[in-house]
């Protein structure tokens, strides 16, 4: 008999450990930079802050060695570095407002980080195979839609600056849309795996595009109506764009038809324009976008103008960590954390930070290519694209590429709901990547009868 064994790839856990230590070193250097710039001395609580983040990351690393040994070794260090840099900037803003580490937002963010990692570890330990999620197609759909509607429920809704994207339960506030994007991604992946053959059927040709059949337009019309409903009733362009863009992107990946993208762009453009004509809050967002420095816009809000001026003062190389004035901008630690970084680390530092997000998305898409089942491919693609689209929506809003939204930057911005959702997203990508990189089981094949020895053949 001949035992046919697949080549076993390197697990990469040692590489992951070295990258985690490197990420912790960068965060430590940035933290010391801030304290020296503000207080001209090393931080007295340096050990607590850095050791806390490193301990959380190393715990995650140990669980990966145990439960997902073949998981991608790059995802965890990149997420840890982004989370750590976010902690540094939040602490820097605490100092600007005369708050200590223990009494400021930085300690709360570190606590939320620990909770987010704990939930992510729970996902890794309990979810042995990502394909199990495919059983809960309609449960995921119902859960996602309920989460999107929660900010409209009287008694728990918590409007902030006109946007109804928050709920309040006692002393805690939560953004259900952050969790909804993951749940709806699971639904989209499961649904499209089942129906992509029907959605791929060609219809009529128009202007060089092969359009789908009219009977197959139902799913995209439902997604469009829901996204427009979020835009109109919750005054939330960011979640609306994220939700609909995610569905259209996954629809394109599932069917490989460019016509779906064209149809999606036309539908969203028409809906957004109709909302602009009908609703005052949408007109305000567009005014702040197109005429940021006009007297009328400044009278309503100068937040975007201050953010742009802060990034302009940073220039190419920035003022240096702890040497700028990002605290002048409202919500500098959450919605406007990108301008905060842009002012103090400059355009070059900001581009390096965006490159980290590009690496995170690239590793997720690499996982989608490597995994062997269709559901896993679509799920990894959707999760990766949701990070990319959220980064575009946030960075595009603060740089006037698109109207300003209420979304937060993944891992960087202050906020518990965002951290919980994004660490769970990383856990799902790690689980799928473990399945994608895991070698195939050995297969025993018959040999000619003249040989009784067993030979191992390595298959590349």
N, C-alpha and C positions, 0 to 999 in steps of 0.2 A: 504493500500500500504506500501511497505517496501523500504526505501531509503538506497541503498547500497553505502557507501562512502569509499573511500580509505583513509588509514592513511596518514596524512600530515607530511612529514619529516621536520625536523628542517631546516630552510633556511640557517643558518650558517653565516649570515651577521655580527653579533656581534663578532663571532670568527674571521672572516676575518678582522674586524677593529682592534682587539687586535693584530693579527699577523702583520698587517701593521705597527702599532706603534712599535712593537718589531723589525721589519725589519728596520724601520727608526732609532731606537736606535743603532742597530749594525752598520749601515752606519755612523752614527754620531761618534761613538766610533772609527771606523777605520779612519775617516777623521781627527779627533783630534790626533790620533796616528801619522799620517803622518806629520802633521804640527809641533807637538812637537818634532818629530825626526829630522826634517829638520831645523826648526826655533827656537826650544826650547820655544815655546809659543803657545797659542790657536789661531786658525785662525781668523783673523778679519772679514772675510766674511762667517763665519760658518752659520750664520742665513740665508743668501741668498741661499747657496747651499743645505742645508738640508731642509729648508722650501720649496724650489722649488720642490724637489723630493717628499716630503710628501704631498704638495698641489696637485701635479699631481695624486698621488696615491689615495688621499681622494676623488678627483673629480671622478675618475674611480669608487671608492667604492659607491659613492652616485648614480651614474648612474646605477650601478648594482642593488641597492635596488629598483630603479624605473623600469628598463626595464628587468632585469633578476634576480628576487629575489631568485630563487632556484639554481643559478649557483654555481659551485664548489667553496667553500670558501678558498681553498688552492692555486689555480693557481695564483691569483693576488699577494698575498704576496711573493710567491717564485720569480715571475718575477720581482717584485719591488726590492727585496733584491739583485738579480743578477745584475740588472741594476744599483743599487746604488753602489755596490762594483766595478763595472766597472768604474763608475764615479770617485771613490776614486783612483783607480790605474791610470787612465788617468790624474787626477790632480797631482798625485805623480810624474808621468813622466814629466808633465808640469814644476813642480818645479825643476826637474833635468836639464831641459833645460832653466832655468831662465825665465819661462813664468808664469804670474800671472793667477789667476782663470778667471778674466774677459778677459784677452788677450790670453788665451790658448785654448787647445782642449776641456777641461772639460766643459766650458760654451757652446760650440758648441754641445757637446754631450747632455747636459741637454736640449738645445733647440730642438734637434732632438728627444729627449725623449718626450717632450711635444707635438711635431707634430705627433709622432707615436701613442701616447695615444689618441690624438684628432681623428686620422683616425680610431683607434680601437673603440672609442666611437661612431663614425659615423656608423661603421659596426653594432654595437650592437643596436643602435637606429633604423636604417633603415631596418635591416634584422630581421624581427620578427620570421621567421621560416627558419631554415637552409635548409629544403627540397626544397625551392624555387631555390636554386643553381642548382638543378638537371635539370632544364629546359635549362640551358646554357652549355650543354655538349660540343658541337662542337665549340661554341664561346670560351669556356675556353681552348680547345685544340689549336685553332688558335692563341689565345692570348699568350699562353705559348710558342709555337714554335717561334712566332715573337720575344718575349722577349729574347729567347735563341740566336736568330740570330742577334739581334741588335748590339752586340759588333763587328760584322764583317762588318757593314755598313760604307763605307768611309765617312769621314766628321764628324762623331760623335764617332767613335771608339777611345779608349784611352788605348793603351797597357801599362802595368806596369810590368817591369821585364820579358818581354816575354809572359806573360799571357794576352790574349785578353778577359777579362771578364768585362771591364768597358766601359761606354760611357760617353762622356763629352758634356754637353749642357751649353754653356757660361762658367760661373765660377764654375758650379756645376758638380760633377762627380757622377755617379750612377751605381750600379751593378744590372742589370736586372735579373740575375739568382736568386737573393733572392726573388723577387716577383714571378718569374716563378715557383718556387717550390710549392707555394701555389695554383696558378692557375692550374698547372698540377695535383696537388693532387685532386682538385675538378673534373677535367676531368677523372682521373683514377677511382675515386670513382663512378662517374655516369656511366662510360662505363662498369666497372666490375659488377655493380649491374644488368645491362641489359644482360650481356653475360656470367655470371659465370656458369649458367647451362650448356651451350655448352662447356665452358672451363673445366668443371669438368668431362666430359665424358671420360671414361677410354679407353686407347689404348693398345698397346702391352706392355709386361713386359720385362725388361732388367735389369739384375743384382739386382733383388729384387725390382726395382722401376717400378711402373705402369706409363708409359709415356703417354702424351696426344696424340691425333690424329694429324696427319700431317697438316690437314686443320685448326687446331686451333693454330698453331704456329705463325700465321701472326702478332698478336699484339706484342708479345715479340721480334720478329725479327725487327719490325719497331722501337721499343724502343731501341733495341741494336744498330741499325744503327745510330740512332740519338745521342746516348750517345758516340759512337765512333767518330762521326762527331765533337761533342763538344771537345772531347779529342784531336783530330788531328788538327782541324783548329783554336781552341781557346787556345790550350795549357793549358787546365784546367782539370786536373785529378779530382779535388774535385767535381765540378759540374757534371762531367760525372758519377762519382761513386755515387753521391747523387741521380741523376736523375734515373739511371738504378736500383740502389738498392731499391729506393722507389717503383718503379713499380713492381719489383719482389716480394717485401714484401707484397704489397697490393694484388698482384695476388695470393700469397699463402694464405693470410687471406680469400680471396673471395672463393677460390676453395678447400682449405685444402689439397692440394696435394704437397707432398715434392718434387716430380719430377720437379716442376717449379723452385724451388730453385736450384736444381742440374743443370738444363738446363741453368739458368741464370748465375751461377758461371762459368760454362764451356764457355759460350759465351763471358762473360766479360774478362775472363783470356786469351782466344784466341785472342780477339781484342786488349787487352793491350799488349800482347806479339808481335803481328804483328806491332803495332804502335812503340814499342821499337826498332824493327829491321829496321823500315823504316824512322824514324824521329829523328833528332838530339836533339831537345829540350826534348823529352821523355827520351833519353839516359842520358842527363844531370841531370834530376830529379832523375833517378835511381842511378847515380853515387853519387850524394849528399846524397842519402838515405843509400846506402850500404857501402860507403867508405867516411864517413863524415870528418874524420880527415886525410885523405890522402893528400899529397901535391897537387895533381891534383885537388881534390875537393876544397881544401881551396883556390886555386888560382882562382877558378870560383866564390865561395861564401863561406864565413865563418859564415853566419847567423845562420844556424842550429847548428854549433859547439859552437857558443857563447851562444845560448839558452840552450844547454845541460850543458855547464859548469856553467851557472847561476843557473840552478836547482840543480846541484850537490853541489854548494856552499851553497845553502839553507838547504840541509840536511832534517832531519825529522821535525824540528820545525821552520826553516826559520831564516833569519837574523833579522826579524822584519820589519813592514811597515815603509818605509822611510829610512831604514838603509842598503839596498842593492845597487847594481848597474845595475838594469835591463835596464837602458837607453843605455848601451853599445851595446845591441842587436838592429839590425835594425828592424823597424816596431814593436817595443815592445808594442805599444798601440793598435795594431790591430791584425795582423797575429800571433804575438808572445806574446800575453797578458797572456797566460797560463804559459809560462816560467817566465814571470814577477811576477806573483803571486807565482809560485813555489819557486822562490828565496827568497821572503820576508815572506811568511807564511808557507813554508815548505811542505813536503809531506802530513802531517796530515791536514793542512789547505786546501791544494789542493783537497784531498779526500773528505773533508767536502763540498767543493764547487761542486765537481762532484756529490755528494749525492743530492744536491739541484736540479741538472738537472735530476737525477734519479726520484726524487719525482715529478717533472714536467711531465715527461714522464709517470710515473705510474698513475697520476691523469687523464691524457689524455686517457690512455688505460682503466681505470676504467669507464670513460665516454663512451667509445666505447662499453663496455660491457652492460652498463645500458640503453643506448638509444634504442628505440623500432623499428626503421626503418633501413633497410639494408644500405641505402645511408649514414645515419648518422654514423653507425658503421664503415664503410669503410673510411669515411672522417676523423673521429676522430682518427682512427688507423693510417692513412696516415700522418696526421699532427703531431701526437706524434712521429711516427717513423722518420719523417724528422728531428726533433730536435735531437733524439738519434743518427741518422746516421751522422748528421753534427757535433755533439760533438765528435763522434768516428773519423771522418775524420780529424778534427782539432787537437785533442789531439794525435791521432795516428801519424800525420805528425810531430809534434814538439818533439815526443818521439821516432821517428824512427821505429814505428810499420809499417807504410806505407810511401810511398814517400810524401814529403811535398806538400801541396796544397795551393791554394790561398783563401780558405774559411775563414770566421771569426767566432769567438765563439759567439753564440747567447746571446744577451743582454750585454755581457762583452766588446767586442771589440769596438773600436772607428769606427764610420761609420754610416751615416744616413740611407742608403738603408737597412742595416741589421736590424736596430732598427724598421724602418717602417714595414718591413715584419714580424718580430717576434712579435711585439705587435698586428698586425692584426691576426696572427696565434693564439695568446692567446685569442683574442676576439671571434674568431670562435669556439674555444674549450669551452669558457664560454657560448656561445649561445647554443651549442649542449648539454652541461652539464645541462643547465637550462631546456631543453626539457627532458633530461633523468631523472632528479630528481623531476620534476614537478608531483604532484599527478594526477591520472586519474580523470576525471570528475565523479561526483556522478551519480549513476544509480538508477532509481526507478523500483523496481520489485513488481509484484502483491503478495498480501497476501491472506490467506484464508478468505472467506466472513464473517466468524464469528467475525472477529475483524475489527473495523473501525479506530483504532489508527494507526498512522505512527510510525514505529520503525526504528531507524538508526542502521545498522549493519556495524561494522568496519572490513574491509578486509585487512589482512596483505599481 
